[in-house]
Amino acid sequence: MSTGSVNSVGSQSSTQTSSTDAYSKLNAETFLKLLVTELSNQDPLEPMNSEQIINQISQIRSIQASTELTTTLEAVLLGQNVATASGLLGRTITGLTDDSQTITGQVDRVSVVGGEARLQVGDSTVSLKNVSEILPAEVYY
């Protein structure tokens, strides 16, 4: 019996990863279609009770709210990263380029590529997350 448990646990972790990916692609419309299909194909002698339907609708709303919250938080994070990157314009930084080379130089431009803030330093591009040092701005009196 313990062997079955071990196999079950081992297969569960790999199944859990793929099911998490599958769930991330579902939306409220998909769940609604599933619910309608389930209702239309239910056993007439043992129909779903209203509590089950309400629970499923509640789950749909919860998933939709979670998806909307995630989208909003991603947009806020991108906005914060762009603001941070913009504050580095003209500043000297040290960081890793796209080809994993360490570079030190002045930030000439900020762009957003694939939802990620990127800094242009000379001919190289540095992701904001790969900045390791920001040198103090020169003060002119």
SULFENVEN-V153045 format. One record per helix or strand. SS is the DSSP state (~ for helix, > for strand). FROM is the first residue (numbers start at 1). TO is the last residue. If there is no record, write none. Layout:
ss=SS from=FROM to=TO
ss=SS from=FROM to=TO
This chain:
ss=~ from=2 to=24
ss=~ from=28 to=40
ss=~ from=44 to=46
ss=~ from=50 to=86
ss=> from=92 to=97
ss=> from=102 to=113
ss=> from=116 to=121
ss=> from=124 to=134
